[in-house]
């Protein structure tokens, strides 16, 4: 997961999603705001967060992610933060 992304429509770093390689299965990728509200959630690794909630661009801020995936039969969970830059 990158530490920041810029969903400004320029085609560079517009979508936040896990960057993966190898054999794995995404169980869940969730992004929440500072209030704990889920702004994005998916189990499809091709989908990612575009910086919007219900079509409304979200504020420049720090958001928190939770990632759960299975790699080579091993359950792996990761969490951290990412900055949305406008």
N, C-alpha and C positions, 0 to 999 in steps of 0.2 A: 504494500500500500504506500503510495507516495505521501509525503508530509504536507503537501499543499496541492490545490488544483484551482484552475481559473476558468469557470464555465461562462466564457464571454462570447462564444460562437466563432472564434477564430480558427477552430479546427485543431488547436494544440491544448492538451490537458483540459478538455471540456467535460470529460466524464470521469468520475471516480469509480474505479473498480479494481479488484485484485489482479495483479499481474502474475500469471501462473505458467508453469512448465511441468512437463512430466505427466505421470498418471495420477489423477486425483479426482475427487468428487466434492463439489461445493455443497455443503449442507445449508449454510445460511451466511449471508453478508448483510449486516444491518448497520445503518448510520442513524445516530440520534443527535438532537441538539442539546444545548446546555441545560434544558429543562427536562430532559429525558424523553421528549417526544420523538417517536420514530419518524424520520423524514424519508427513509428509503429502506427497503428490505427485499431481498431476492435470493433464490437458490439457483439462478441461472448465471453462470460466470460471464456470459456474453453481455449481460445487462449491467448497467452501472448508474450511479446517481448523477443527474445533470444539474444539481444545485437548486432544484425547484421542489416545492411542496404544493401539491394540487395545482400545478402550473404557475405558481407564484415564485419568482426568484427569491432565494433566501439571502439573509444578510451576510456580509463578510463577518466571519466569526470562526471559532474553533468548534469542530464537531467531533463526535466520538464514534468509533466503529468497533464492531464485534464480527469476527470471522471464524467460522467453524468449517473445517473441511477434512476429508479423509485422503491420506496420501500413503500409498503402498500398504493399505490395511491399518494404518495408525490414525487415530483421532487427534486432530490438532486444532487448538483454539488460540486465537490471537485477538488482542484488543489494543487500541491506541487512539491517537487523535490526529486530525487532519484540519488544515486551515483552508477555508474557502476564501479566495482572494478575488475581489472585483476590481 
